[in-house]
Amino acid sequence: MKKAAVFASGNGSNFQAIVDAAKSGGLAADISLLVSDREKAYAAERAKAEGIPAFVFHPKQYETKAAFEREILSALKAKGVEWIFLAGYMRLIGPTLLEAYEQRIVNLHPSLLPAFPGKDAVKQAMDAGATETGISVHFVDAGMDTGPIIAQKPISIEKSDTLDSLTEKIHRAEHSFYPYVLQKIIEEKAKVVPK
Ligand code: GAR
């Protein structure tokens, strides 16, 4: 069973979906750690309820990104984590983690990248008057939502959609699509790089 950590800054509904998929056998991963940069993230409550250890840190208490990423790395290594799944982690990953987990950090983003990268992607699509948006799963590189795309799912924007209804639609799609794609990635990588 591959050991994975999920990074989340907020509500953590995708963290929950990943944990649920791992519990039901849809995702062959042991979710060994939650990493969060926000003490009040509801994701941390979810981890507690699931009995999953959490590493919660305060970025402002560190002088540099490298300094807090070194601590994250120690926590990941202590748990034997092989994969990092970002699920609403609203920070760029720095060289410390990118080098340690090359091609093993995956991100979920609520748009059809390269359209609407960065924050508030759902609102960006609405504001642009787009008739379609979607979700993307991609490997993480040093840029903002720029890494190689692994899989995408389009979602139409209806005239009647509001920001809330579209966000809800996207979340619902993410909760099944992300764990499904993560499982495919783990399987594929196992074939290429047996570990
Ligand atoms: C998700 O919609 C995810 O795609 C998005 O944050 C949300 C987190 O929701 N990620 C990004 O925007 C990354 N750039 P959750 O906390 O309920 O899982």
py3Dmol code that shows the C-alpha trace and the ligand (Angstrom):
import py3Dmol

protein = """\
ATOM      1  CA  MET A   1       0.000   0.000   0.000  1.00  0.00           C
ATOM      2  CA  LYS A   2       1.426   3.382  -1.028  1.00  0.00           C
ATOM      3  CA  LYS A   3       1.712   5.912   1.765  1.00  0.00           C
ATOM      4  CA  ALA A   4       0.380   9.348   0.918  1.00  0.00           C
ATOM      5  CA  ALA A   5      -0.015  12.719   2.583  1.00  0.00           C
ATOM      6  CA  VAL A   6      -2.761  15.164   1.711  1.00  0.00           C
ATOM      7  CA  PHE A   7      -2.062  18.917   1.908  1.00  0.00           C
ATOM      8  CA  ALA A   8      -5.135  21.112   2.528  1.00  0.00           C
ATOM      9  CA  SER A   9      -5.654  24.714   3.628  1.00  0.00           C
ATOM     10  CA  GLY A  10      -9.422  24.822   4.006  1.00  0.00           C
ATOM     11  CA  ASN A  11     -12.619  22.852   4.297  1.00  0.00           C
ATOM     12  CA  GLY A  12     -11.003  19.601   3.202  1.00  0.00           C
ATOM     13  CA  SER A  13     -13.969  18.071   1.390  1.00  0.00           C
ATOM     14  CA  ASN A  14     -11.504  16.614  -1.123  1.00  0.00           C
ATOM     15  CA  PHE A  15      -9.301  15.365   1.706  1.00  0.00           C
ATOM     16  CA  GLN A  16     -12.410  13.581   3.003  1.00  0.00           C
ATOM     17  CA  ALA A  17     -13.188  12.149  -0.437  1.00  0.00           C
ATOM     18  CA  ILE A  18      -9.625  10.781  -0.674  1.00  0.00           C
ATOM     19  CA  VAL A  19      -9.845   9.257   2.813  1.00  0.00           C
ATOM     20  CA  ASP A  20     -13.248   7.722   1.996  1.00  0.00           C
ATOM     21  CA  ALA A  21     -11.902   6.244  -1.262  1.00  0.00           C
ATOM     22  CA  ALA A  22      -8.911   4.785   0.590  1.00  0.00           C
ATOM     23  CA  LYS A  23     -11.244   3.263   3.193  1.00  0.00           C
ATOM     24  CA  SER A  24     -13.565   1.741   0.615  1.00  0.00           C
ATOM     25  CA  GLY A  25     -10.723   0.303  -1.481  1.00  0.00           C
ATOM     26  CA  GLY A  26     -11.181   2.617  -4.474  1.00  0.00           C
ATOM     27  CA  LEU A  27      -7.780   4.153  -3.796  1.00  0.00           C
ATOM     28  CA  ALA A  28      -4.936   1.835  -2.845  1.00  0.00           C
ATOM     29  CA  ALA A  29      -3.235   4.328  -0.563  1.00  0.00           C
ATOM     30  CA  ASP A  30      -2.693   4.682   3.124  1.00  0.00           C
ATOM     31  CA  ILE A  31      -3.432   8.304   3.983  1.00  0.00           C
ATOM     32  CA  SER A  32      -0.731   8.697   6.614  1.00  0.00           C
ATOM     33  CA  LEU A  33      -0.680  12.432   7.212  1.00  0.00           C
ATOM     34  CA  LEU A  34      -2.614  15.648   6.697  1.00  0.00           C
ATOM     35  CA  VAL A  35      -0.449  18.731   6.229  1.00  0.00           C
ATOM     36  CA  SER A  36      -2.123  22.093   6.721  1.00  0.00           C
ATOM     37  CA  ASP A  37      -0.858  25.667   6.803  1.00  0.00           C
ATOM     38  CA  ARG A  38      -3.938  26.837   8.723  1.00  0.00           C
ATOM     39  CA  GLU A  39      -4.717  25.920  12.292  1.00  0.00           C
ATOM     40  CA  LYS A  40      -8.421  26.585  11.786  1.00  0.00           C
ATOM     41  CA  ALA A  41      -8.707  24.529   8.598  1.00  0.00           C
ATOM     42  CA  TYR A  42     -11.733  22.259   8.895  1.00  0.00           C
ATOM     43  CA  ALA A  43      -9.565  19.643   7.173  1.00  0.00           C
ATOM     44  CA  ALA A  44      -7.687  19.307  10.485  1.00  0.00           C
ATOM     45  CA  GLU A  45     -10.978  18.492  12.274  1.00  0.00           C
ATOM     46  CA  ARG A  46     -11.706  15.877   9.654  1.00  0.00           C
ATOM     47  CA  ALA A  47      -8.252  14.328  10.142  1.00  0.00           C
ATOM     48  CA  LYS A  48      -8.850  14.165  13.888  1.00  0.00           C
ATOM     49  CA  ALA A  49     -12.208  12.479  13.387  1.00  0.00           C
ATOM     50  CA  GLU A  50     -10.548   9.933  11.070  1.00  0.00           C
ATOM     51  CA  GLY A  51      -7.632   9.300  13.442  1.00  0.00           C
ATOM     52  CA  ILE A  52      -5.160  10.585  10.838  1.00  0.00           C
ATOM     53  CA  PRO A  53      -2.146  12.472  12.210  1.00  0.00           C
ATOM     54  CA  ALA A  54      -1.884  16.108  11.162  1.00  0.00           C
ATOM     55  CA  PHE A  55       1.110  18.366  10.771  1.00  0.00           C
ATOM     56  CA  VAL A  56      -0.262  21.881  11.128  1.00  0.00           C
ATOM     57  CA  PHE A  57       2.184  24.755  10.824  1.00  0.00           C
ATOM     58  CA  HIS A  58       2.116  28.544  10.881  1.00  0.00           C
ATOM     59  CA  PRO A  59       3.980  29.923   7.854  1.00  0.00           C
ATOM     60  CA  LYS A  60       4.461  33.306   9.528  1.00  0.00           C
ATOM     61  CA  GLN A  61       6.557  31.697  12.256  1.00  0.00           C
ATOM     62  CA  TYR A  62       9.239  30.817   9.715  1.00  0.00           C
ATOM     63  CA  GLU A  63      11.611  33.122   7.921  1.00  0.00           C
ATOM     64  CA  THR A  64      11.466  31.297   4.624  1.00  0.00           C
ATOM     65  CA  LYS A  65       9.408  28.756   2.706  1.00  0.00           C
ATOM     66  CA  ALA A  66      12.478  26.476   2.748  1.00  0.00           C
ATOM     67  CA  ALA A  67      12.443  26.561   6.556  1.00  0.00           C
ATOM     68  CA  PHE A  68       8.864  25.310   6.903  1.00  0.00           C
ATOM     69  CA  GLU A  69       9.192  22.906   4.007  1.00  0.00           C
ATOM     70  CA  ARG A  70      12.192  21.283   5.741  1.00  0.00           C
ATOM     71  CA  GLU A  71       9.927  20.607   8.734  1.00  0.00           C
ATOM     72  CA  ILE A  72       7.168  19.263   6.510  1.00  0.00           C
ATOM     73  CA  LEU A  73       9.749  17.020   4.848  1.00  0.00           C
ATOM     74  CA  SER A  74      10.845  15.607   8.216  1.00  0.00           C
ATOM     75  CA  ALA A  75       7.207  14.851   9.080  1.00  0.00           C
ATOM     76  CA  LEU A  76       6.690  13.174   5.695  1.00  0.00           C
ATOM     77  CA  LYS A  77       9.858  11.103   6.016  1.00  0.00           C
ATOM     78  CA  ALA A  78       8.974  10.070   9.567  1.00  0.00           C
ATOM     79  CA  LYS A  79       5.734   8.595   8.194  1.00  0.00           C
ATOM     80  CA  GLY A  80       7.391   7.039   5.129  1.00  0.00           C
ATOM     81  CA  VAL A  81       5.208   9.123   2.782  1.00  0.00           C
ATOM     82  CA  GLU A  82       5.776   8.389  -0.943  1.00  0.00           C
ATOM     83  CA  TRP A  83       3.094  10.551  -2.544  1.00  0.00           C
ATOM     84  CA  ILE A  84       1.748  14.049  -1.895  1.00  0.00           C
ATOM     85  CA  PHE A  85      -1.794  14.883  -2.962  1.00  0.00           C
ATOM     86  CA  LEU A  86      -2.665  18.591  -2.849  1.00  0.00           C
ATOM     87  CA  ALA A  87      -6.340  19.202  -2.112  1.00  0.00           C
ATOM     88  CA  GLY A  88      -7.018  22.911  -1.782  1.00  0.00           C
ATOM     89  CA  TYR A  89      -3.498  23.712  -0.511  1.00  0.00           C
ATOM     90  CA  MET A  90      -3.268  27.384  -1.423  1.00  0.00           C
ATOM     91  CA  ARG A  91       0.509  27.770  -1.545  1.00  0.00           C
ATOM     92  CA  LEU A  92       3.181  27.224  -4.158  1.00  0.00           C
ATOM     93  CA  ILE A  93       5.404  24.233  -3.457  1.00  0.00           C
ATOM     94  CA  GLY A  94       9.088  25.179  -3.138  1.00  0.00           C
ATOM     95  CA  PRO A  95      12.274  23.433  -4.256  1.00  0.00           C
ATOM     96  CA  THR A  96      12.726  21.592  -0.933  1.00  0.00           C
ATOM     97  CA  LEU A  97       9.602  19.466  -1.475  1.00  0.00           C
ATOM     98  CA  LEU A  98       9.753  19.471  -5.284  1.00  0.00           C
ATOM     99  CA  GLU A  99      13.213  17.913  -5.262  1.00  0.00           C
ATOM    100  CA  ALA A 100      12.352  15.354  -2.583  1.00  0.00           C
ATOM    101  CA  TYR A 101       9.100  14.308  -4.305  1.00  0.00           C
ATOM    102  CA  GLU A 102       9.863  14.767  -7.994  1.00  0.00           C
ATOM    103  CA  GLN A 103       6.869  13.599 -10.091  1.00  0.00           C
ATOM    104  CA  ARG A 104       5.142  12.501  -6.901  1.00  0.00           C
ATOM    105  CA  ILE A 105       3.207  15.655  -6.051  1.00  0.00           C
ATOM    106  CA  VAL A 106      -0.249  15.891  -7.624  1.00  0.00           C
ATOM    107  CA  ASN A 107      -2.628  18.851  -7.579  1.00  0.00           C
ATOM    108  CA  LEU A 108      -6.336  19.307  -8.163  1.00  0.00           C
ATOM    109  CA  HIS A 109      -7.489  22.574  -9.713  1.00  0.00           C
ATOM    110  CA  PRO A 110     -11.061  23.759 -10.408  1.00  0.00           C
ATOM    111  CA  SER A 111     -10.687  24.795 -14.061  1.00  0.00           C
ATOM    112  CA  LEU A 112      -9.616  23.375 -17.394  1.00  0.00           C
ATOM    113  CA  LEU A 113      -5.982  24.435 -17.176  1.00  0.00           C
ATOM    114  CA  PRO A 114      -4.241  26.382 -18.632  1.00  0.00           C
ATOM    115  CA  ALA A 115      -7.424  28.483 -18.356  1.00  0.00           C
ATOM    116  CA  PHE A 116      -8.040  30.233 -15.035  1.00  0.00           C
ATOM    117  CA  PRO A 117      -5.006  29.279 -12.936  1.00  0.00           C
ATOM    118  CA  GLY A 118      -4.460  30.549  -9.382  1.00  0.00           C
ATOM    119  CA  LYS A 119      -7.010  31.623  -6.826  1.00  0.00           C
ATOM    120  CA  ASP A 120     -10.788  31.871  -7.316  1.00  0.00           C
ATOM    121  CA  ALA A 121     -10.715  29.815 -10.509  1.00  0.00           C
ATOM    122  CA  VAL A 122     -14.478  29.207 -10.438  1.00  0.00           C
ATOM    123  CA  LYS A 123     -15.211  32.916 -10.128  1.00  0.00           C
ATOM    124  CA  GLN A 124     -12.671  33.694 -12.857  1.00  0.00           C
ATOM    125  CA  ALA A 125     -14.595  31.404 -15.236  1.00  0.00           C
ATOM    126  CA  MET A 126     -17.955  32.999 -14.325  1.00  0.00           C
ATOM    127  CA  ASP A 127     -16.561  36.522 -14.682  1.00  0.00           C
ATOM    128  CA  ALA A 128     -15.104  35.671 -18.095  1.00  0.00           C
ATOM    129  CA  GLY A 129     -18.568  34.581 -19.285  1.00  0.00           C
ATOM    130  CA  ALA A 130     -17.264  31.087 -20.085  1.00  0.00           C
ATOM    131  CA  THR A 131     -19.849  28.464 -21.027  1.00  0.00           C
ATOM    132  CA  GLU A 132     -17.610  25.644 -19.892  1.00  0.00           C
ATOM    133  CA  THR A 133     -15.069  25.085 -17.142  1.00  0.00           C
ATOM    134  CA  GLY A 134     -14.024  21.928 -15.334  1.00  0.00           C
ATOM    135  CA  ILE A 135     -11.398  20.276 -13.197  1.00  0.00           C
ATOM    136  CA  SER A 136      -7.768  19.399 -13.819  1.00  0.00           C
ATOM    137  CA  VAL A 137      -5.409  16.987 -12.122  1.00  0.00           C
ATOM    138  CA  HIS A 138      -1.743  17.680 -12.793  1.00  0.00           C
ATOM    139  CA  PHE A 139       1.783  17.037 -11.577  1.00  0.00           C
ATOM    140  CA  VAL A 140       3.147  19.940  -9.597  1.00  0.00           C
ATOM    141  CA  ASP A 141       6.103  21.994 -10.751  1.00  0.00           C
ATOM    142  CA  ALA A 142       7.479  25.317  -9.522  1.00  0.00           C
ATOM    143  CA  GLY A 143       4.823  27.391 -11.302  1.00  0.00           C
ATOM    144  CA  MET A 144       1.269  28.318 -10.402  1.00  0.00           C
ATOM    145  CA  ASP A 145      -0.872  25.429 -11.743  1.00  0.00           C
ATOM    146  CA  THR A 146       1.543  24.926 -14.642  1.00  0.00           C
ATOM    147  CA  GLY A 147       2.738  21.307 -14.268  1.00  0.00           C
ATOM    148  CA  PRO A 148       1.998  18.518 -16.768  1.00  0.00           C
ATOM    149  CA  ILE A 149      -1.726  17.786 -16.993  1.00  0.00           C
ATOM    150  CA  ILE A 150      -2.741  14.215 -16.190  1.00  0.00           C
ATOM    151  CA  ALA A 151      -6.534  14.304 -16.590  1.00  0.00           C
ATOM    152  CA  GLN A 152      -9.350  16.811 -17.026  1.00  0.00           C
ATOM    153  CA  LYS A 153     -13.128  16.755 -16.792  1.00  0.00           C
ATOM    154  CA  PRO A 154     -15.226  19.470 -18.434  1.00  0.00           C
ATOM    155  CA  ILE A 155     -18.267  20.909 -16.674  1.00  0.00           C
ATOM    156  CA  SER A 156     -20.753  23.137 -18.450  1.00  0.00           C
ATOM    157  CA  ILE A 157     -21.761  26.510 -17.068  1.00  0.00           C
ATOM    158  CA  GLU A 158     -25.491  27.050 -17.495  1.00  0.00           C
ATOM    159  CA  LYS A 159     -27.086  30.495 -17.743  1.00  0.00           C
ATOM    160  CA  SER A 160     -28.882  29.753 -14.485  1.00  0.00           C
ATOM    161  CA  ASP A 161     -25.652  28.932 -12.626  1.00  0.00           C
ATOM    162  CA  THR A 162     -24.547  31.126  -9.754  1.00  0.00           C
ATOM    163  CA  LEU A 163     -21.087  31.078  -8.206  1.00  0.00           C
ATOM    164  CA  ASP A 164     -22.493  28.847  -5.454  1.00  0.00           C
ATOM    165  CA  SER A 165     -24.231  26.388  -7.753  1.00  0.00           C
ATOM    166  CA  LEU A 166     -21.203  26.083 -10.037  1.00  0.00           C
ATOM    167  CA  THR A 167     -18.834  25.669  -7.086  1.00  0.00           C
ATOM    168  CA  GLU A 168     -21.109  22.953  -5.741  1.00  0.00           C
ATOM    169  CA  LYS A 169     -21.201  21.195  -9.129  1.00  0.00           C
ATOM    170  CA  ILE A 170     -17.409  21.324  -9.363  1.00  0.00           C
ATOM    171  CA  HIS A 171     -16.945  20.004  -5.846  1.00  0.00           C
ATOM    172  CA  ARG A 172     -19.281  17.097  -6.484  1.00  0.00           C
ATOM    173  CA  ALA A 173     -17.325  16.182  -9.616  1.00  0.00           C
ATOM    174  CA  GLU A 174     -13.979  16.565  -7.838  1.00  0.00           C
ATOM    175  CA  HIS A 175     -14.955  14.178  -5.053  1.00  0.00           C
ATOM    176  CA  SER A 176     -15.231  11.226  -7.427  1.00  0.00           C
ATOM    177  CA  PHE A 177     -12.789  12.305 -10.159  1.00  0.00           C
ATOM    178  CA  TYR A 178      -9.751  13.110  -7.985  1.00  0.00           C
ATOM    179  CA  PRO A 179      -9.558   9.785  -6.077  1.00  0.00           C
ATOM    180  CA  TYR A 180     -10.232   7.920  -9.351  1.00  0.00           C
ATOM    181  CA  VAL A 181      -7.362   9.694 -11.157  1.00  0.00           C
ATOM    182  CA  LEU A 182      -5.045   9.326  -8.152  1.00  0.00           C
ATOM    183  CA  GLN A 183      -5.572   5.579  -8.239  1.00  0.00           C
ATOM    184  CA  LYS A 184      -4.693   5.511 -11.963  1.00  0.00           C
ATOM    185  CA  ILE A 185      -1.530   7.545 -11.309  1.00  0.00           C
ATOM    186  CA  ILE A 186      -0.373   5.236  -8.528  1.00  0.00           C
ATOM    187  CA  GLU A 187      -1.005   2.174 -10.714  1.00  0.00           C
ATOM    188  CA  GLU A 188       0.810   3.642 -13.737  1.00  0.00           C
ATOM    189  CA  LYS A 189       3.819   4.760 -11.727  1.00  0.00           C
ATOM    190  CA  ALA A 190       4.060   1.345 -10.093  1.00  0.00           C
ATOM    191  CA  LYS A 191       4.396  -0.176 -13.586  1.00  0.00           C
ATOM    192  CA  VAL A 192       7.102   2.286 -14.672  1.00  0.00           C
ATOM    193  CA  VAL A 193       9.006   2.568 -11.417  1.00  0.00           C
ATOM    194  CA  PRO A 194       8.419  -0.506  -9.257  1.00  0.00           C
ATOM    195  CA  LYS A 195       8.915   0.450  -5.642  1.00  0.00           C
TER     196      LYS A 195
END
"""
ligand_1 = """\
18
GAR
C -11.156 22.568 -4.524
O -12.211 22.993 -5.345
C -9.851 22.546 -5.280
O -10.023 22.235 -6.633
C -9.385 23.971 -5.101
O -9.686 24.273 -3.767
C -10.906 23.586 -3.413
C -10.709 22.964 -2.056
O -11.930 22.500 -1.552
N -7.979 24.103 -5.348
C -7.428 25.184 -5.889
O -8.045 26.180 -6.193
C -5.913 25.072 -6.105
N -5.448 26.140 -6.912
P -11.965 21.525 -0.291
O -11.125 22.188 0.812
O -13.387 21.423 0.089
O -11.376 20.226 -0.714
"""
view = py3Dmol.view(width=600, height=400)
view.addModel(protein, "pdb")
view.setStyle({"model": 0}, {"cartoon": {"style": "trace"}})
view.addModel(ligand_1, "xyz")
view.setStyle({"model": 1}, {"stick": {}})
view.zoomTo()
view.show()
